[in-house]
Amino acid sequence: MPHNVKYDLLYWKDINGRGEVIKAIFALANVDYTYTDVQLADWLAVKATTPLGHVPVLRIIDADTGETVDQLAESGAIERWLAKRLGVLNLPALDNDAKNNNADLDTQLAKLEAIRADIEFALNRFWEYHNPLNGCDQSDRARDNLASTFQSLVTHHERILAANSSDGAGNGHYFGTKITAVDLALVNLVKYARHVRNAGAFEPDSAPLINKVVDAVTASPELRDYYADFDARLAQRTF
């Protein structure tokens, strides 16, 4: 891969979805990128150019020649690669005093991936119930499944967040004291749920440590402009 690269994110126009954590990682790292909007009318033609037939896709471009040298698919894979590439993976094992401890890093990466998968599972349940593009199954069974998924996430993630502090009160992060991709993913899930007034499980009394993450992440100066744009786009959605 060339040393001097730039990035282009291919995703749906104005949609708050699986490309959001990728956008937030760019903001957190203060790295510019271009954004190629996918229009629904063009989707079949665009789909044929993607690695796995869906978006988001991150295009890695040789900054000197303008040629696309590689493409990455799947939001979680893009997030992990990009956070590491841009220096915002932010796991404690990467700190200077532990930089050679590969076992700790592997363990933390495995935990990060498990947490990210659990948030993605909840997000999938959310889209199934609320997103008309997915058929919008609003049966009693789907509603109960979503409520149960949210409650399970709160129960387990409150415990995980409590463990990341000496006093059990949490510090607004899943790992150490820095923002990671799973912090970003959690905030976006809570914002979606609040937007459709389906955030009962995430109320401060029920999920105090999750709300600490929301507060810590959205207060970050690096992310202020990103979340202003995110909230403005989300306000236009009716799901």
N, C-alpha and C positions, 0 to 999 in steps of 0.2 A: 504493500500500500504506500502511495506517495506520502512524504512527510507533510506537505502543505495541502490540506484538504478543506473543503467546505461541505455543507450539508443542506439537503433539501428534503422536507417532510411532505409526503404525499398522503392527503387525507381529505375527507368530506368537507365541503365548504360550510363554515359557520357552525359545525356540529360539535357539541361537547360530548366526547366519547372516548374511545380507547387511545386516541392520540394525545390526550391532555397531559398525562404524566410526562410524556416525551417533551412537550412544549415547556412544562415546568422545569424539567432538568436543564434545558437550554437557558432558561431564565436564571435558575440558581447558579449556573456556571458563568453567567454573563457572556454567553457565546451567541453570536448572530447566526441565523439560518434563513433559508428561503422556504416558502410554503406554497405548494402546488395544490390548488383546490380541485377536488373531484366533483364534477357535476353529474347528477343522476343520469342525464341523457347520454353522457359519454362513458358510463360505467363499463359496458361490455368491452369497448375498445381498450380502456385503461386496464381492466382486469387481466387481459391477455398479456400485459407487460409486467405484471407483478410476479414475485417469486412463488407465491402460494395462492394467488387468486383472491386476495383481499387486502384491505388496508387497515392500519397504517403501514407505510413502507418508508424506510429511511434510505435516501440515496446519498452515497458518499462520492464526492466529485473532486477530481484533481483540480486544485485551484489554479494551476498554471495552464492546463490545456482545456479545462472545461468539460472533460470527458467523465462520464459516470464510471467509476472503477469498481463499484460493488453496490449491492442493495441488500438491506436487512428487512426481514418481515417478522411478524408477531410482536405485539406491543411489549410484553415482558422481556423478551430477548433484546429488543432494541433498548429498553430502559437500562438493563444491566450493562450492556456493551457501552452505551453512551455515557452513563454515569462514571464508569471506569475510565473511559477515554478522556472525558472532560475534567476528571479529578474531583468528582463529587459523589463517588461511591460511599464515602463517609462512614465506613465501618471501623469500629475501634481497633481491630487488628491491623489496620493500615497506619495507625499512629506510629511515630518514629520509634518508640520503645518496643513496639511489637511487630515491626515491619517484616521481620524474617520468620514470623511464626505462621507458617502456612497452614498448620492444622487448625489454628484458631480462625484464620480467614476462611478456610473451607467450611468450617462449622457455621460461622456467621452468614456466609453466602447461602448455605442450605436453609438456615432459618429465615433469611430474608425472602428466599424464593417460596417457602411454605406460607409465610404471612401474605405475600403478594398473591399467591394462588387462592387463599381463603377470601381475600378482599375481592378478587376477580369473580369468584363463585357468587358472592353476594351481589356484585354488580350485574352478573348475568341474570340472576333472579329478578333484580330490579328492572332490567330492560324487558324481560319476558312479560312482566306485569304492566309496565307503564309505556313502553315504546310502541306506537302504532305501526312502525315499519316492521316490527317483529310479530305482528298479529295481535298484540295487546290482549293477552289472555287475562281477563279480569274476573275469572270465576272465583268462587269462594275458596276453592282448593289452592289456586295460585296466590290469592291474598294471604291465606294462612301459611303457605310455604315461604312467602317473602317475610312475613312477620317472624316466623320461626328461625329463618336464616339470619335476619338482623339480630334477633335476641341471642342466638348462639355466638355470633361474631362478637357482640358486646361482652358476653360472659367470658369468653376465652381471651379476647384482646385486652380487656381491662386487667386480667391477671398477668399477661405478658408485659404490658406497660408498667405495671406496679413493680415487676421484677427488675426493671431498668432504673431503679433508684434505691438508694440505701435505706430510705424510710418507708418505702412502699407507696409513696404518694405520687409517683411518676414525675417525669421532668419534661413531658411534651414530645418525647421521641421514643421510637422502638429500640434504637441502638445508640449507646453513648449519649452525646449531647449535641449531635449534628443532624441536620435534615437528610433523610434518605428517601429513596423512591417509594418505600412503603408508607412513610409519613405522608407523602404527596398523594398517593393513591387513596389513603383513608380519608383525607380531607375532601377530595373530590366526591367520594361516595356519600359522605355526610351532607355535602352541599346539594347533591342530586336529591337525596331524601328530603331535605328541608324544603327544596323548591316545590315538591309536589305534596308538601304537608304530610309526609309519611315517615317522619323522623322521631316518632315517639320513643323508640328504643335508644335513640342517641341524645335524649334530653340530658342536661347537665346532672340532674339528680340520679339518673340511671347509668350514665356513662361519663363520670367526671374526668377520667384520665384520657378518654378519647377526645373530650372537649379541650383538654390541655394541648393535645396535638394540634387540633384545629387552630387554637389561639396562637401557639408557637409558630406554626408554619405560615399562617396568614399575616403575622406581624413581621415576618422577615423582610427587610428592605429590598433584597434582591427579587422577591416575589410579588411586591406590591403592584406593579404594573400588570404582571401576568394575571393576578386574581381580579383586578379591576376589569380587564378584558373578559376573563372567564365569566364573571358575574353578569356582565352586560349581555353576553351571548346567551347565557342560561336564562336570563329574564325574558328573552324572546321565545323561549320554548314552552310549549303547552303539553308536550308528550302526548 
